[in-house]
Amino acid sequence: MIVRVTQLRHPHGYEIESHQRLRVGGDYLVVGINVRPRGPTFRIVDDLKYPFDSSLWPLAMFEVVSPNISTIWRVAIEVIQENTYLYIGPEQWLRPGFWDDFLADPPQGIEAKEQYGRDVLHMMAEEGLGRPD
């Protein structure tokens, strides 16, 4: 799935002028979708450490350019204290602790980072995007 930024909004909802991770008019690969009580977000591969960094942004900031859903996406539902969370993304990313491992220092984070990289390259190929330089 590819989306285009139509406006910049802080994750808390207010409009912002600029951000180092995104630019208005830029197209970005969606690598996951999260639906939480605070609202739905796209996990996109952003400009900061392309292609191996991603961040969460409100859906209202984007228009869909390519609606293709990755073949490796799965769905997970979690209920915490009467709040329901829906996560859509690569299967390995949906396991409890994946993002904690991903953010951890080596050696713990290495396997999660390698899995993330393989999955992002797979999704890029599905969208016809070339390998990064």
Backbone bond lengths (Angstrom), bond angles and torsions (degrees), N, CA, C in turn:
res aa  C-N    CA-C-N  psi(-1)  N-CA   C-N-CA  omega(-1)  CA-C   N-CA-C  phi
1 M - - - 1.448 - - 1.528 107.31 -
2 I 1.306 115.66 134.61 1.460 122.19 176.85 1.524 108.02 -119.48
3 V 1.336 116.55 135.73 1.460 121.53 176.92 1.527 109.13 -126.04
4 R 1.327 114.97 157.62 1.469 122.29 177.86 1.534 108.37 -117.97
5 V 1.317 115.60 134.85 1.458 120.74 178.57 1.533 108.95 -74.10
6 T 1.329 116.52 124.64 1.460 121.85 177.29 1.525 111.56 -105.21
7 Q 1.319 116.80 -20.81 1.465 122.60 177.94 1.521 107.95 -160.32
8 L 1.309 116.66 154.67 1.465 120.94 177.37 1.522 109.06 -103.91
9 R 1.329 114.72 128.38 1.461 120.92 178.21 1.531 107.80 -133.66
10 H 1.293 114.64 140.30 1.457 120.67 173.55 1.528 107.24 -65.10
11 P 1.339 118.40 148.82 1.473 119.19 177.28 1.526 114.41 -53.00
12 H 1.331 117.89 -20.55 1.470 120.76 177.15 1.524 112.40 -87.47
13 G 1.353 116.86 0.27 1.455 120.00 170.10 1.509 117.86 109.81
14 Y 1.325 118.78 -20.45 1.464 118.08 -177.11 1.529 110.68 -84.28
15 E 1.352 115.13 152.45 1.459 120.74 -176.75 1.530 110.37 -72.90
16 I 1.344 115.79 142.63 1.467 121.47 177.07 1.525 108.98 -126.41
17 E 1.322 116.20 156.69 1.466 122.35 -176.46 1.530 112.25 -76.63
18 S 1.337 116.84 -44.38 1.461 120.29 -176.38 1.524 109.26 -155.43
19 H 1.328 114.76 165.72 1.459 120.80 177.73 1.516 108.27 -155.26
20 Q 1.334 117.62 144.79 1.462 121.35 -177.58 1.531 113.22 -70.16
21 R 1.317 117.77 -17.92 1.457 120.62 -177.21 1.527 113.75 -91.98
22 L 1.351 117.83 -23.35 1.465 121.82 -172.87 1.521 110.93 -138.20
23 R 1.331 115.03 158.22 1.459 119.98 172.36 1.524 109.01 -138.95
24 V 1.313 116.85 141.25 1.461 121.43 178.01 1.524 108.31 -60.76
25 G 1.335 115.96 133.50 1.462 122.10 -177.35 1.513 113.33 90.48
26 G 1.344 117.50 -10.71 1.460 121.55 179.83 1.515 111.59 -76.63
27 D 1.342 115.83 144.68 1.459 122.26 176.03 1.522 109.32 -99.91
28 Y 1.343 115.91 138.15 1.458 120.94 -174.59 1.521 111.13 -136.97
29 L 1.322 115.15 144.84 1.455 122.74 176.35 1.525 109.53 -78.48
30 V 1.325 116.39 126.19 1.462 121.52 175.39 1.527 107.37 -87.97
31 V 1.328 116.32 125.49 1.463 120.80 -178.91 1.526 111.72 -114.05
32 G 1.333 116.24 4.65 1.452 120.30 176.53 1.517 110.81 178.72
33 I 1.317 115.32 161.68 1.459 122.81 176.70 1.524 107.33 -133.79
34 N 1.329 115.69 131.40 1.458 121.46 177.33 1.518 108.63 -119.61
35 V 1.322 117.04 132.62 1.461 121.46 174.87 1.523 106.04 -118.41
36 R 1.329 114.48 114.37 1.461 121.98 -176.54 1.517 109.06 -126.49
37 P 1.325 117.65 167.20 1.462 119.49 178.65 1.536 113.47 -55.83
38 R 1.331 118.37 -30.75 1.469 121.23 178.71 1.523 112.86 -76.99
39 G 1.334 116.64 -8.55 1.457 120.56 178.98 1.516 112.31 125.81
40 P 1.325 116.35 162.82 1.460 121.01 -177.46 1.532 112.02 -79.48
41 T 1.330 115.51 147.63 1.465 121.51 177.66 1.521 110.29 -135.45
42 F 1.328 115.15 151.04 1.459 122.07 168.15 1.525 107.37 -95.11
43 R 1.329 116.86 138.33 1.463 121.00 166.57 1.521 104.87 -94.71
44 I 1.325 116.55 115.78 1.459 120.45 -177.02 1.521 110.91 -119.06
45 V 1.333 114.71 152.30 1.462 120.85 170.96 1.524 105.17 -79.34
46 D 1.327 116.16 114.60 1.459 120.15 -171.97 1.528 112.25 -101.39
47 D 1.330 116.30 -174.17 1.462 122.08 -174.75 1.521 114.21 -81.14
48 L 1.328 118.80 -14.87 1.458 120.17 -170.11 1.524 112.53 -62.77
49 K 1.304 118.10 -54.87 1.471 121.53 179.88 1.517 108.72 -132.55
50 Y 1.327 116.84 48.96 1.455 123.19 -176.03 1.510 109.64 -52.02
51 P 1.326 119.66 137.57 1.450 127.23 -5.07 1.520 113.37 -97.03
52 F 1.316 117.67 11.81 1.449 118.12 -169.80 1.520 114.44 -105.83
53 D 1.310 114.90 36.21 1.453 120.28 170.37 1.521 106.65 -142.86
54 S 1.295 116.12 149.90 1.459 119.99 178.78 1.518 108.11 -142.83
55 S 1.313 114.75 162.53 1.453 120.14 179.53 1.523 109.08 -149.69
56 L 1.331 115.43 162.15 1.470 121.89 -177.46 1.526 109.83 -101.37
57 W 1.360 114.99 134.40 1.457 121.21 -178.12 1.521 109.86 -140.58
58 P 1.348 116.73 147.27 1.475 120.76 179.58 1.535 111.64 -60.59
59 L 1.323 115.95 138.19 1.466 121.01 179.89 1.522 112.64 -57.60
60 A 1.321 117.78 -30.49 1.465 121.71 -176.53 1.525 113.11 -62.06
61 M 1.321 118.19 -13.98 1.462 121.59 -179.47 1.525 113.56 -81.45
62 F 1.316 117.84 -8.43 1.466 120.74 -166.84 1.516 113.28 -126.11
63 E 1.342 113.89 157.76 1.454 121.49 163.42 1.524 106.12 -119.41
64 V 1.313 116.68 148.67 1.460 121.31 -177.62 1.524 109.42 -83.78
65 V 1.327 115.85 126.70 1.458 122.69 177.94 1.526 109.71 -96.55
66 S 1.327 116.41 -43.72 1.464 122.63 177.60 1.524 107.98 -130.97
67 P 1.334 118.09 116.52 1.466 120.68 -175.76 1.529 114.12 -85.63
68 N 1.321 118.19 9.96 1.466 120.71 -177.05 1.526 111.33 -63.53
69 I 1.319 115.45 131.64 1.462 121.90 177.27 1.525 108.26 -97.64
70 S 1.316 116.53 133.51 1.457 121.03 -178.38 1.532 111.64 -62.45
71 T 1.306 115.34 144.02 1.471 121.14 177.82 1.523 111.89 -69.79
72 I 1.330 118.56 -15.44 1.468 120.04 -179.07 1.526 112.40 -98.75
73 W 1.344 117.59 3.22 1.458 119.93 177.95 1.517 111.15 -75.73
74 R 1.310 115.13 142.74 1.453 123.87 174.14 1.526 107.68 -133.31
75 V 1.330 117.33 176.50 1.459 122.47 -178.19 1.521 109.27 -122.75
76 A 1.323 115.63 138.68 1.463 121.85 173.39 1.521 108.22 -131.53
77 I 1.323 116.24 140.07 1.457 122.51 177.81 1.515 107.52 -121.72
78 E 1.317 115.18 134.96 1.459 121.28 -179.51 1.530 108.07 -133.36
79 V 1.317 116.99 135.94 1.464 121.71 175.73 1.525 107.54 -116.28
80 I 1.329 114.64 122.93 1.462 121.25 179.62 1.518 107.71 -128.52
81 Q 1.314 116.52 116.63 1.465 122.35 177.85 1.536 111.61 46.74
82 E 1.289 116.51 54.66 1.463 124.62 176.77 1.530 114.26 69.50
83 N 1.319 118.66 6.58 1.463 122.52 174.01 1.519 108.49 -103.81
84 T 1.326 115.82 134.44 1.459 120.81 -179.80 1.522 109.75 -104.41
85 Y 1.326 115.88 135.01 1.458 123.67 179.87 1.523 107.73 -121.65
86 L 1.325 116.36 135.22 1.459 122.75 177.43 1.518 107.49 -120.05
87 Y 1.324 116.37 126.36 1.453 122.10 179.63 1.522 108.85 -121.44
88 I 1.327 115.74 132.84 1.464 121.73 177.31 1.522 106.84 -126.44
89 G 1.316 116.30 124.75 1.461 120.20 -179.39 1.515 109.88 175.26
90 P 1.334 116.55 -174.40 1.459 120.19 178.03 1.534 110.98 -56.63
91 E 1.302 115.13 141.72 1.468 120.94 -173.47 1.527 113.22 -53.23
92 Q 1.316 117.55 -45.58 1.464 120.35 -177.72 1.528 111.84 -63.30
93 W 1.334 117.20 -30.39 1.460 120.69 -178.82 1.523 111.75 -72.57
94 L 1.332 116.61 -17.71 1.457 121.12 -176.91 1.527 112.57 -87.09
95 R 1.313 117.45 -9.67 1.461 119.13 -179.27 1.525 110.08 -71.25
96 P 1.329 116.57 142.71 1.470 119.53 177.96 1.526 110.50 -55.85
97 G 1.310 116.26 131.36 1.459 121.31 176.80 1.511 115.59 92.25
98 F 1.343 118.43 -6.70 1.469 119.14 -177.57 1.527 111.26 -56.94
99 W 1.335 116.87 -50.27 1.468 119.20 -175.17 1.525 111.39 -70.94
100 D 1.320 118.62 -29.74 1.466 120.57 173.27 1.526 109.45 -63.74
101 D 1.340 116.56 -44.24 1.460 120.94 177.14 1.525 110.69 -63.18
102 F 1.334 116.83 -43.64 1.460 121.97 -178.62 1.528 111.11 -58.14
103 L 1.322 116.46 -40.28 1.465 121.01 -177.42 1.529 113.14 -84.57
104 A 1.324 117.11 -8.79 1.461 121.18 -177.32 1.537 110.93 -73.52
105 D 1.303 114.45 155.28 1.464 120.31 175.43 1.525 109.73 -72.48
106 P 1.337 116.96 155.91 1.471 119.82 175.68 1.525 109.25 -58.94
107 P 1.309 118.82 152.38 1.472 126.11 3.11 1.524 113.81 -85.67
108 Q 1.344 118.32 -10.80 1.474 120.69 -174.49 1.520 112.02 -58.82
109 G 1.313 118.50 -41.35 1.456 121.45 -173.81 1.511 115.77 -80.73
110 I 1.309 118.36 -9.32 1.470 121.04 -173.37 1.527 111.75 -62.16
111 E 1.314 118.71 -48.25 1.467 121.16 -177.40 1.535 111.11 -62.37
112 A 1.324 117.53 -43.45 1.471 120.66 179.53 1.522 110.76 -64.77
113 K 1.333 117.45 -41.09 1.466 120.69 178.56 1.527 111.27 -64.84
114 E 1.325 117.00 -40.08 1.465 120.14 177.57 1.526 110.99 -65.01
115 Q 1.336 117.36 -41.69 1.466 121.10 177.44 1.523 109.96 -62.33
116 Y 1.331 116.91 -44.99 1.461 121.92 178.06 1.533 109.72 -56.37
117 G 1.333 116.88 -48.49 1.460 120.85 -178.90 1.514 112.74 -60.41
118 R 1.327 116.75 -44.47 1.480 120.06 178.17 1.521 110.97 -61.43
119 D 1.324 116.22 -42.91 1.469 120.09 -178.30 1.526 111.46 -67.30
120 V 1.339 117.87 -41.89 1.468 120.43 178.59 1.524 110.15 -62.99
121 L 1.319 117.92 -44.40 1.471 120.39 177.97 1.527 111.13 -60.90
122 H 1.325 117.38 -38.90 1.467 121.70 177.14 1.525 110.32 -61.59
123 M 1.333 117.30 -47.61 1.466 120.80 -178.89 1.530 111.22 -67.08
124 M 1.339 117.29 -35.55 1.470 120.12 176.29 1.528 110.02 -62.34
125 A 1.327 116.43 -44.46 1.465 120.47 179.65 1.521 111.09 -63.02
126 E 1.335 117.71 -39.70 1.474 120.58 178.26 1.523 111.36 -60.55
127 E 1.328 117.30 -32.47 1.463 121.64 -179.30 1.534 112.23 -90.20
128 G 1.337 116.29 1.95 1.460 119.10 179.47 1.519 113.56 77.30
129 L 1.322 116.83 18.28 1.453 121.02 177.53 1.525 108.89 -87.74
130 G 1.306 116.95 137.16 1.460 120.03 -179.22 1.510 111.99 -71.71
131 R 1.322 115.03 166.04 1.467 120.28 175.58 1.513 108.77 -65.78
132 P 1.335 116.50 143.77 1.470 119.17 178.61 1.521 110.50 -67.12
133 D 1.317 115.74 154.05 1.484 120.63 177.49 1.507 110.89 -70.96
